[in-house]
Amino acid sequence: MMSNLKLSASAFPGIVFFSCLLLYLYSTLLPFYTSSPTESRNSQTPSLFGFSSSRPQPQCNLFHGNWVEDPSRKPIYDETCPFHRNAWNCLRNKRDNMDRINSWRWVPSGCDLPRTDPARFLGLMRNRRIGFVGDSLNENFLASFLCILRVADAGAKRWKRKGAWRGAYFPKFNVTVGYHRAVLLAKYEWQPKQSALSDQDGQEGVYRVNVDTPADDWVNITDFYDVLIFNTGHWWSLDKFPKEKPLVFYKAVKPILPLLGMHDGFKVVVKNMASYIQKTVPSKTLKFWRLQSPRHFYGGDWNQNGSCLLDKPLEESQLDLWFDPSNNGVNKEARQLNLLIEEALQGTDIQLLDLTHLSEFRADAHPSIWLGKKDAVAVWGQDCMHWCLPGLPDTWVDILSEQIRYRFERE
């Protein structure tokens, strides 16, 4: 017994030394395996939730990866979905190549992106509401979302309340999804030429944009939805607001002087709308801002015989040629506006839904000449801006549903 005690006493200094050595190694090596908050915020590769989120985030970035062709992949809805918009219903409009368009699968770098399980997602969102606010590209997004969710609830009904342009109610789960059309997000109205600001030759009048006032279509919904997805961008062009009918920006009822150009006005509107969202939307509401959906006009813009009759996605090496603003191509506005949006949203808890890069590849996935009306192409040109359904927006839905799931499963 005494010999065992002597052995223990003699070993004690060694145990202490070994323990101290382990503590030293742990404290020395720990920084190499963990990221500081500053490093996470300043990372040039956004996390799953984009920027400015204080919640725990997955390590996988769903926004960067590549498209892989998978002939066994099929859409989960068809042309009979009642929430289609005719011009985007490419199956009904007999668009060529639809099987191949829907055979491409987005594979994020370093992880998998599961397809949305409509029943599981609606079960998670039971008794909740999801709202889209913005232009027709958010409506394109919504149509895909509704058609996917309807697979789990064939009794889904059209819904147009609270100022919604369109939407659906899923009675089995008591889930509401709505779309509020607000192309500039801010309130704007036409003022004919008698305005003092419209005395230049050739002007018919101006569109007054109140940069600090949300459009009527969504001003009353800030506490109605549990999830909100905003966008604006596709109306910010001379096609929509030519020099004869320019945008003039007002704040606090007074015109902003000197007068702002299109891009400066865009940035001011986004910053003011983001500030309004921060002040009026409850902090518990999950808020996204979808970055730009790229266009794929080749050979000219929509009104210059531009086309998108391609049969496969672009290669990554081609993307800068199509979209880098320094090349001054007709599709440059997506990246230009994204930079302004990212800068304007800094310091907010609005999460970036960066679907631009993965969509840049998909020059093959637009309605193009298959628009469902005989004279549509002659009047409007090819549609190389919106997307076929089923099609690319279904992948947007997969990413959005993953982000929503991540948030609500951890509450």
C-alpha positions in Angstrom: 0.0 0.0 0.0 2.8 2.4 0.9 4.7 1.6 -2.3 1.6 2.5 -4.4 1.4 5.8 -2.6 5.1 6.5 -3.3 4.6 5.6 -7.0 1.6 8.0 -7.3 3.5 10.8 -5.6 6.5 10.4 -7.9 4.2 10.4 -11.0 2.3 13.5 -10.0 4.8 16.1 -11.4 4.7 14.3 -14.8 1.0 14.4 -14.9 0.9 18.1 -14.1 3.5 18.8 -16.8 1.7 16.7 -19.4 -1.6 18.5 -18.6 0.0 21.9 -18.9 1.5 20.8 -22.3 -2.0 19.8 -23.6 -3.5 23.1 -22.5 -0.7 25.0 -24.2 -1.1 23.1 -27.5 -4.9 23.5 -27.4 -4.8 27.3 -26.9 -2.1 27.7 -29.5 -3.7 25.7 -32.3 -7.3 26.6 -31.7 -7.2 29.8 -33.8 -6.2 27.8 -36.8 -9.4 25.8 -36.7 -11.9 28.6 -35.9 -12.9 31.8 -37.7 -13.2 35.1 -35.8 -16.4 37.1 -36.3 -14.4 39.7 -38.3 -13.0 37.0 -40.6 -16.6 35.7 -41.2 -18.0 39.1 -41.9 -15.2 40.0 -44.3 -15.1 36.8 -46.2 -15.5 37.4 -49.9 -17.5 34.2 -50.3 -20.9 34.7 -48.6 -22.3 32.0 -46.4 -25.6 30.2 -47.0 -27.5 33.2 -45.6 -25.5 35.9 -47.4 -24.3 38.8 -45.3 -25.2 40.4 -42.0 -26.8 37.5 -40.2 -26.0 37.0 -36.5 -27.5 33.5 -36.5 -25.4 30.3 -36.7 -24.8 29.6 -40.4 -24.0 26.4 -42.3 -20.5 26.3 -43.9 -21.8 25.3 -47.3 -22.2 28.1 -49.9 -25.3 27.2 -52.0 -24.7 30.1 -54.4 -21.4 28.8 -56.0 -21.0 25.6 -57.8 -21.7 24.1 -61.2 -24.4 22.6 -63.4 -24.3 18.9 -63.9 -26.5 17.2 -66.5 -28.7 14.4 -65.0 -31.0 12.8 -67.6 -33.0 11.1 -64.9 -34.0 14.5 -63.3 -37.6 15.4 -64.0 -39.7 18.4 -62.8 -42.3 17.6 -60.1 -45.1 19.6 -61.7 -46.3 20.1 -65.3 -48.3 22.5 -67.5 -51.5 21.8 -65.7 -50.5 23.7 -62.5 -53.2 26.5 -62.1 -50.6 29.0 -60.9 -48.7 29.2 -64.2 -48.5 32.5 -66.2 -49.1 31.6 -69.8 -46.0 33.2 -71.3 -43.8 31.2 -68.9 -45.6 27.9 -69.3 -43.1 26.5 -71.7 -44.5 22.9 -71.6 -47.9 24.1 -72.8 -46.3 26.5 -75.3 -44.4 23.5 -76.8 -40.9 25.0 -76.2 -38.2 22.9 -77.8 -35.7 21.2 -75.6 -37.7 21.2 -72.3 -36.5 17.8 -71.2 -32.9 18.9 -71.4 -33.6 22.3 -69.8 -34.9 20.4 -66.8 -32.2 17.8 -66.8 -29.5 20.1 -65.4 -28.9 19.9 -61.6 -27.1 22.7 -59.6 -24.3 21.2 -57.5 -22.9 23.6 -54.9 -19.2 23.5 -54.2 -18.6 21.1 -51.3 -22.2 19.9 -50.5 -25.5 18.8 -51.9 -28.6 20.9 -52.6 -31.7 18.7 -51.8 -34.8 19.2 -53.9 -37.7 20.9 -52.1 -40.0 18.4 -50.4 -43.3 20.2 -50.6 -45.1 18.3 -47.8 -42.2 18.6 -45.4 -41.7 22.3 -46.2 -45.4 23.2 -45.8 -45.5 21.2 -42.6 -42.6 23.3 -41.3 -44.3 26.5 -42.4 -47.7 25.5 -41.0 -49.8 28.6 -39.9 -47.2 30.9 -41.4 -47.1 33.3 -44.4 -44.5 34.0 -47.1 -44.5 37.2 -49.2 -42.7 38.2 -52.4 -42.4 41.9 -53.2 -41.0 43.3 -56.4 -41.1 43.1 -60.2 -42.1 40.3 -62.6 -38.9 38.3 -61.9 -40.1 37.8 -58.3 -43.5 36.8 -59.8 -41.7 34.3 -62.0 -40.1 33.0 -58.8 -43.5 32.9 -57.0 -45.1 30.9 -59.8 -42.5 28.2 -59.5 -42.8 28.2 -55.7 -46.6 27.8 -55.9 -46.5 25.0 -58.4 -44.0 23.1 -56.3 -45.9 23.5 -53.1 -49.2 22.5 -54.7 -47.9 19.0 -55.2 -48.5 18.5 -51.5 -51.9 20.3 -51.4 -54.0 19.9 -54.5 -56.7 21.9 -52.8 -54.6 25.1 -52.9 -56.7 28.2 -53.8 -55.9 31.5 -55.4 -55.3 34.2 -52.9 -55.4 38.0 -53.5 -55.7 39.9 -50.2 -53.7 42.6 -48.4 -53.0 44.3 -51.7 -51.5 41.1 -53.3 -51.2 40.9 -57.1 -51.6 37.1 -56.8 -50.9 34.3 -54.5 -52.2 31.0 -53.0 -53.6 29.6 -49.8 -52.7 26.0 -48.9 -55.6 24.9 -46.6 -54.1 21.5 -45.5 -51.3 23.5 -43.8 -52.9 26.9 -43.3 -50.0 28.5 -45.3 -50.3 31.6 -47.4 -47.9 32.7 -50.1 -48.5 36.1 -51.8 -46.9 38.4 -54.4 -47.1 42.2 -54.2 -46.2 43.9 -57.4 -44.0 47.0 -56.7 -41.5 47.3 -59.6 -39.5 50.2 -58.0 -40.4 49.2 -54.4 -40.8 53.0 -53.8 -44.0 54.9 -54.6 -44.0 56.6 -58.0 -46.5 58.5 -60.0 -46.8 60.3 -63.4 -46.8 64.1 -63.5 -47.6 65.7 -66.8 -45.5 68.4 -68.4 -47.0 71.3 -66.5 -44.6 70.4 -63.6 -41.9 73.0 -63.2 -39.3 70.3 -63.5 -40.5 69.2 -66.9 -39.9 72.2 -69.1 -37.2 70.8 -71.3 -37.9 70.3 -74.9 -39.2 66.9 -75.8 -40.3 65.9 -72.3 -43.9 64.8 -71.9 -43.6 64.9 -68.1 -41.8 63.1 -65.3 -42.3 60.1 -63.0 -42.0 61.4 -59.5 -40.3 58.8 -57.2 -40.7 59.2 -53.5 -37.6 57.5 -52.3 -38.7 57.3 -48.7 -42.2 56.1 -49.3 -43.0 52.4 -50.1 -45.4 51.6 -52.9 -49.0 51.3 -51.9 -49.0 47.6 -52.9 -46.9 46.6 -49.9 -47.0 49.5 -47.4 -49.5 47.6 -45.2 -47.9 44.1 -45.1 -44.8 44.7 -43.0 -46.1 42.8 -40.0 -48.3 40.3 -42.0 -45.7 37.8 -43.3 -43.2 35.6 -41.5 -40.8 35.6 -44.5 -40.4 38.4 -47.1 -38.4 38.3 -50.3 -37.8 41.7 -52.0 -36.3 42.7 -55.3 -36.2 45.5 -57.8 -34.0 46.2 -60.8 -35.5 45.3 -64.1 -37.5 48.5 -64.5 -34.5 50.7 -63.9 -33.7 51.3 -67.5 -34.3 53.8 -70.3 -36.6 51.2 -72.0 -39.1 51.8 -69.2 -38.3 55.4 -68.4 -37.0 57.1 -71.5 -35.6 60.7 -71.6 -39.1 62.0 -72.6 -40.5 60.4 -69.4 -37.7 60.4 -66.9 -37.6 59.5 -63.2 -37.3 62.5 -60.8 -36.5 61.6 -57.2 -38.1 63.2 -54.2 -37.3 62.9 -50.5 -39.4 64.5 -47.7 -41.7 65.9 -50.3 -38.9 67.9 -51.9 -36.9 67.1 -55.1 -33.4 65.8 -54.6 -31.0 68.3 -56.1 -29.0 68.1 -58.2 -31.2 65.7 -60.1 -30.1 62.1 -59.8 -29.3 59.8 -62.7 -30.9 56.3 -63.0 -28.2 54.4 -61.1 -27.8 57.0 -58.4 -31.5 57.1 -57.9 -31.6 53.3 -57.7 -29.1 53.2 -54.9 -30.9 55.9 -53.0 -34.2 54.1 -53.3 -32.7 50.7 -52.2 -31.1 52.4 -49.2 -34.3 54.1 -48.2 -36.4 51.0 -48.7 -34.0 48.9 -46.7 -34.1 51.5 -43.9 -37.9 51.4 -44.0 -37.9 47.6 -43.8 -35.5 47.7 -40.9 -37.8 50.1 -39.0 -41.2 48.6 -39.8 -40.7 44.9 -40.3 -40.5 42.9 -37.0 -37.1 41.6 -36.2 -38.4 38.0 -36.0 -39.4 38.2 -39.7 -37.0 36.4 -42.0 -36.0 39.0 -44.7 -34.3 38.4 -48.0 -33.3 40.6 -50.9 -33.0 38.7 -54.1 -30.1 39.9 -56.3 -30.5 40.4 -60.0 -31.7 37.7 -62.4 -29.5 38.0 -65.5 -30.8 38.4 -69.0 -29.3 36.5 -72.0 -29.9 38.6 -75.1 -27.5 37.7 -77.9 -26.9 39.9 -80.9 -28.8 42.9 -79.6 -31.2 44.0 -76.9 -34.9 42.8 -76.8 -35.9 45.6 -79.2 -32.9 45.0 -81.5 -33.6 41.4 -82.5 -31.7 40.0 -79.6 -32.2 36.2 -79.2 -31.5 33.4 -76.8 -31.9 30.2 -78.9 -29.2 28.3 -77.1 -29.5 24.6 -76.3 -27.2 24.2 -73.3 -25.8 26.3 -70.4 -22.9 28.7 -70.9 -19.4 27.6 -69.9 -17.9 29.4 -66.9 -15.3 30.9 -69.1 -18.0 32.7 -71.1 -19.7 34.4 -68.2 -17.5 37.5 -68.0 -17.8 38.1 -71.7 -21.6 38.1 -71.3 -22.0 39.9 -68.0 -18.9 41.9 -67.0 -19.8 45.6 -67.2 -16.4 46.5 -68.5 -17.4 44.7 -71.8 -20.4 47.0 -72.1 -22.7 44.2 -73.3 -26.5 44.4 -73.4 -26.7 42.1 -70.3 -24.3 44.1 -68.0 -26.9 45.6 -65.7 -27.3 42.6 -63.4 -23.7 42.9 -62.0 -23.9 46.7 -62.0 -27.0 46.8 -59.9 -25.9 44.0 -57.6 -22.9 46.1 -56.5 -25.2 49.0 -55.6 -27.6 46.7 -53.7 -24.8 45.1 -51.7 -23.5 48.5 -50.7 -26.9 49.8 -49.8 -27.8 46.8 -47.6 -24.7 46.9 -45.5 -25.5 47.2 -41.8 -29.0 45.7 -42.1 -30.3 42.2 -41.2 -31.7 41.7 -44.7 -30.0 38.6 -46.1 -28.8 38.5 -49.7 -30.3 35.8 -51.9 -27.6 35.7 -54.5 -29.1 33.8 -57.3 -27.2 35.7 -60.0 -24.1 33.6 -60.6 -25.9 30.3 -60.9 -28.4 31.8 -63.3 -25.8 33.4 -65.5 -25.0 30.0 -66.9 -28.6 29.3 -68.0 -28.9 31.1 -71.4 -30.8 28.0 -72.6 -33.7 28.3 -70.1 -35.7 31.3 -71.2 -39.1 31.2 -73.0 -37.4 32.8 -76.1 -39.9 32.6 -79.0 -42.3 30.2 -77.3 -44.6 32.8 -75.6 -48.0 31.3 -76.0 -49.4 34.1 -78.3 -49.1 34.2 -82.1 -47.8 37.8 -82.5 -45.9 38.1 -79.2 -42.4 38.0 -80.6 -43.3 40.5 -83.4 -44.6 42.9 -80.7 -42.2 42.3 -77.8 -39.3 40.4 -79.2 -37.9 37.2 -77.7 -38.2 36.8 -73.9 -34.6 36.3 -72.8 -35.3 37.8 -69.3 -38.0 35.6 -67.7 -37.6 31.9 -67.2 -39.4 28.8 -68.4 -41.5 26.9 -65.9 -40.7 24.3 -65.0 -37.1 25.3 -65.1 -34.4 27.4 -63.5 -36.6 29.1 -60.8 -37.3 25.6 -59.4 -33.6 25.6 -58.3 -34.2 29.1 -56.8 -37.0 27.5 -54.8 -34.7 24.7 -53.6 -32.2 27.2 -52.3 -34.8 29.5 -50.7 -36.6 26.6 -49.0 -33.2 25.4 -47.6 -32.6 28.8 -46.1 -36.1 29.0 -44.6 -35.8 25.5 -43.3 -32.5 26.2 -41.7 -34.0 29.2 -39.8 -37.3 27.7 -38.7 -36.0 24.3 -37.7 -33.7 26.0 -35.2 -36.4 28.1 -33.5 
